[in-house]
Amino acid sequence: MAAAALRAAGRLRLVAAAPGLAFTRSAFVAKRRNYDQPNWFGVALAFGTSAALWALLFKQHNDDVMEYERRKAERQHKCTSCS
């Protein structure tokens, strides 16, 4: 009977200790952000990455259109001497 009481007390202690952990602060979030001084490196990195991806998208699209036009012209070519 005493062992069951000790187990129950141990469970209550674990349950009571768990909510205290929810209110602790991480070392990585310990200071507040200063919105008066934005992270310009991060801003430039985000916009630069976005611009590079858009440029890559347009280049790939233009290459695909040129390949489509080349194959379309190749299909319409009906020369008997080329075959």
N, C-alpha and C positions, 0 to 999 in steps of 0.2 A: 504494500500500500504506500509506503514511504517513497519507493522508487517512482511510482506513478505521479506522486505529488512533485517530486524533483523534476521529472520530465515536463510537467505542466508549467512549473515555474520557469524552466529554461526556455520554453516556447514563448511565454509571455515576455520574458526579457528580450528575446530576439525580435519579437514584434514591436516592442516598445523602442528598441534601438534603431530600427529601420527608418522611421520618419525623421529622425535627427540627421540622417545622412542626406536627405532630400534638400535640406536648407544650407548645406555647405557650399562654398564657392570654389570653383576650380582655379588653379593658379594661372591658367591661360585667360581667364575672364575676370581677373581680380580688379582691373582698373576700368573706369568708364571710358567710352570712346569720346574723343574730342572732335565734334563735327565742325568746329571752326577751322580746322586744318585738315582738309581732305587728303586721302592717300593718292597723290597725283600719279605715282608710279602704277598703282593698281588701275586707275582710271585710264591711263594711256595704254596699258597692257590690254585692257578689255576692248577699247575702241580699235586699237591696232589689230588685234586678233580678228575682230569682226570685219574690219576693212579687208584684211588679207583673205578671209574666207569668201567674202563677196566677190573680190577680184578673181579668185580661183573659180568660183561658180560661173562668172561671166565668160572667162577664158574657156572653160570646159564646154559651156553652151555654144560658143562660137565654133569651137572645134567640131562639136557634134553636128551643127548645122552645115558646116563645110563638107563633112563626110557624107551627110545625107544628100546634099546637092550633087556631089561627085558620083555617088551610087545611082542616083536618079538619072543623071545624064548618061551614065554607063548603060543602064537598062534601056534607054530610048535609042541608043546608037544601033542602027540596023545595017551596018556595012558588011557585005559578003566577003570582002577581001581580008577583013580583020579576023574572021572566024576560022 
